[in-house]
Amino acid sequence: MALARGLIGYAPAVVVPRLVTLLQITLLTRLIAPTEFGFFVLVLTLGDAIDAVCCAWIRVVLSRYAAGTTGDALAREAARAVLLFGLAGFGAALPAAAAVASFQHVAAWPIFTSLVVYLAVNGACRLSLTILTLRGLKLAFFGVEAVRTLAGFAGVMALAGSGLATTFAPLLGAMNVAAGVAAVLGLAVAFRGLGWRRPQGWGLDRMHYVLPLLAGAVASVLLNSSDRLVTQSFAGAAALATYAAAVMLARQPLEFLFSVVNVRTFPELMATYETGGPTVAGERMGDLIAVMALLACPAALGLALVAGPLAETFLPTAYVASARVIIPIGAAAGLAIGFKSFVFDQVLHMRRKIWGNTLMVLPITLGGIVLSGIMASRVGAVGCAVALLIQALLALSVSVVQAVRLLPIVVNRADLGRIALMCAAMAVTVSAVLAMVSGMPAAVRLACAVLGGAGCYGLSGLALRPGPVRDLLPASWVRA
């Protein structure tokens, strides 16, 4: 029940931004030119990548060392995090923003300005959300995230929809203003009742924990963001617009599923390993694999099956042809990345073996970037999607091999077999539905396919009853 309460408490703050992002893609691709949308996506990608490398470790260290603390101890940890964020921003993030913006010959100055503001306001907002989480202020957490997401969306749509702004810089300005307001509100609430306490030192004794985080952050950024940067560099901003829109349609639902489950499973698995040892933790890992297979595999398969009507419904005509091909590839890559990052990498955190995985994945990632550049220059956005899938599958294989060597993971093969049968039944149903409604509008075909596939999958689950389904059913149903 504690897990369920945790998911319910924080799930809205995970769900709302992803739904708003999906809606923003749908509308913005119709309101501005593909090149401008490409630059819009580029700034967001660069901003998140620089933040992940330069500043995210501060929030992770704060969560790790301030967990369970209150009063002066928490206040000092929070104050140290704020000071470190300021130092990292000026010492690392700002030079990084200047370096990447200098490569954009057409729009270097607006990209740099938008990027710097994005890093400052969103980094401060994320730091406030971390402190709110540590204090257990779920309502404030959701409120700050809602202001940042919804107000930013409203500003962007107001400017683009009215025709007052058709280029990326003012649209990003509207988003940054909303994030700035959310950051001010978030920090004010986070420190209310806590106060400012002078930190006792800079925490240099924690470098043994920070250094693997930094290396892992670099590898993660290369795996998750390099595809967009390579597409823009080798195929141009217009190709990036098509690629980003299609990949977001494919990966947003999967990222939502993995993120919501990870909200509570990560700390619970760590605690299970510390208290129950490798045997109990291995059993829980087997449960996690079954749960994620039950949720994510049909989602990825469904996205691939409805790629055509999905692209036609949510994207302009100019994007559709490439999106039909990119969405299935992006869904497969998203599934592989999700299982790597949110399932098998959990074992590496349990056993504190992050360095080994980083060193093994880094050559794969660098090779994937080279492959992405070659394929993007020759095939365009579709080529980059294929390279991403190859890269993701290789990275997943490394994590799987390491995980099974480090922990006795108990996988219920019968459950996985039942889930595979459920997916097969769903695939047959979706294909049949799409054939029957082939002459109807794209939105109707999409809705019919989703309803038919979800219904078939649910009924198959009740008939076959893999472990995760049995856990949700009443006891009388399970006995039946």
Phi, psi and omega in degrees: 000326178297321178297314180298317179297321179296318179295317180295322183292322184254348181303319180303322180288342175271322185286311188302311180301324182288323176294319179294320178299316178300315180294322180296319177299314182302317184277317188291326178296340178267346188255337181231163182294151179306322180297318179293320176296324177298316177294323177303311179294323181300315181296317179297319180295313179297318181298314180293324180293314180295319178298318182298323182277317189270329191234337185298328181300331179296317180290324178294315179297319177299315179295322183288315188266344179260354181299130179084358179265159178217173172061224185298323181298314178294320180298319179293319178296318180294318179295319178299319179297319179297315180295318178296324178297319177297317180293316180294325180297311181283327185274335185231309186294317181296311176299323179296319178297318179295322182294313183288327180291331182294339180280347180270096187291330185278318189227044185296313185292310178297326177294315180298312181299311180298321183292317181296314180296318179302314180298317184293307188285320180287325176296317178295321179295316180295325177294319178296323179294324177297316179295319178298322177296316179298327180274356179074024182269078187293319182295317178295321177304310181294322181297315179296315179296324179293319178298313181299315186281308187287319179293321177297317178298316180298318179296316180297314182292325179295317180291312183289319183292326180278348182084003180291333180220125178236008177244165190289325188298308179294330178293317175294328177299319178296318178296319182292325176299315179297318179294325177296317177298316179297322179295316179298312179297317182297314180293324179297315180289321182298322182265357179291127182082350180260319179078169179258121178241132181297125181291150179266085180089177183259004179071035182295339178290354181264008184298331178297336177269326185286318186301313175298327177297318180296315179297318178295325178295319178299313180297320180294319179296317179299322181287322188265338187240341186297331182299318180291319181293320179293319179301316181294321183290321188258340183238350176099167184293325180295318176295322177299320179301312179297313182298312184296317180297315182292316182294323178296320176299324182281323189261338181302312179299321180290317177299323177299311182298310181296320183292317181297315180294323184290340180308319183249333185291326182299304180296327181291319179294320178298317180294322179298318179295319182291324184264325185257345179086180185298324184295310180294319179297323177296323176294318179293326176296321176298321176297318180296319178300317180295318180296314182290327175295320179297323184269313191274324182298312177295329178295313179295317178297317179298319178299320179295320183291327184256022183305318181298297179296332177295313180295318181295328182283318190258346186237154176294164184303321183297338183268341197294314186303312179289323183297325179302326180275322186288323185301311178298320179294317179296324178295317178296318178295318178298322177296316180295315180296320179298314179294325177294306189285321189254354179240288188286331176291345175302322180298322181295324176289322177302311184270001178056050180241043184291323183302314184300316180294319180299315182294328180279327182279332185302313177299323178297317181294315179296319176296324178294325178294316178299314179298320179298317179298317180296313184286326178294322180289335183260323185247345181089212186298323180297320179299321178294323178296318178297316179297321178298318180297315179300315180298315182294319181294320178294317179296320177298317181299322178297314180295322179297313181299316179294320183296315183289338176280331185269339186215138177283080183286127181259104182260130177275097184295329178295320177297316179296324177295319178296319179296322177297319177295321177298318179294321179296316178298320178296319181298317178297317181295313181298316179299318179294318180297315179298324177293323182288330184250026187299333182270000184270167178302156185301318181297322178292316178299319180296313181297316180297318180294318180295314180296316179296315180294316180296319179296315179297317181295318178296316179294322177296322178296319178293329180282316184272328175052067170294167186309310181300328177289318179299325180295335182268344184276151173302153183301323181295325179292319181296318179295326180293000000 
